[in-house]
């Protein structure tokens, strides 16, 4: 189920990031019903597993869209991508 959650978040990151990045919408939507449908179909009746699946599927999408949003801002401010990546990697590795 963890691999399914990661695969689902990888597949849905690009469409959600495109919708979020447009100037007209600027809204962030996590695909909740779709995510719950996949897990409910494969493992019905497991509530604790559903909550774990939600955390991994939605958390990955949220973190990746925030990461991409920061890169978009860095691009507008003409910060080199390598420097921006190192700046974002430092708090992840050394909290």
N, C-alpha and C positions, 0 to 999 in steps of 0.2 A: 504494500500500500504506500510505503514511503516513496518508492520509485514512481508509482503512479502520480503521487502528489507533486513530485519534482517535475515529472514529464508534463503534467497538466499546467503547472506554473510556467514552464519553459514555452509551451505552445501558446499560452495566452498573454505572455508578457508583451510581445510586439503589438498586437491589436490594442491592448489596454494603454500602452505607452503612446501609440499614435492618437488615440482618442483624447488622452490627457494632454498631449502636446499641442493640440490645435488651439488656436487663439479664441475660437468661438465657444468651445465647451469649457475647457480647463477644469473638468470634473474628473475625479478618480473613482472608478467603480471596480470593486472586487467581484469576480463572478461567483457569488455565493450559491445561488440555486443550482447552477451547473455543477459546481464542485460537490455539493451535497447529494445531487442525483447520482453522480458516479459512485460515490462511496456507499450510498444507501442501496444501490443496485447490487454491488459486489459483496457487501457485508451488512445485511440487514440486522437491526436490533443491537448493534454494538455502539452505544452512545459515547463511551470513553474513546474508542477508536475514531469516531466521527470528529470529536473535538481535536484530537491529535492531527487528524487529516486536515482539518480546517487551518490549524496553526501552520503546518508545513506548506500547504498549498497557497494560502493567502499571504503568509509572511514572506514567502519568496517573491511573490509578485510585487508586494509593497516595497520591499527593499530594492528590487531591481529597477522599479520605476523611479524611486527617489534617487538612485545612483545615476540613472540616465538623465533625470532632471538637473542634477548637479553638473553633469558633463555638458548639457546644453547651455547652462549659465556660464560655465567656464569657456565654452566656445565663443559666446557673445563677448566675454571680457578678454578674449585673446590670450587665455592661459593655455600653455602647451598641455596636450592630453597626458603625456608621461608624468608631468609634475602633478596634475590633478589626480591621477591614479595613485601616485605615491602619497599624496596628502590624504586620500580616502582610505588607503591601506593601513596607514600608521595607527589610527585609533582602533581599527579592527584587530590588528595583531597585538598592539600594546595598549590595552585600555587604561 
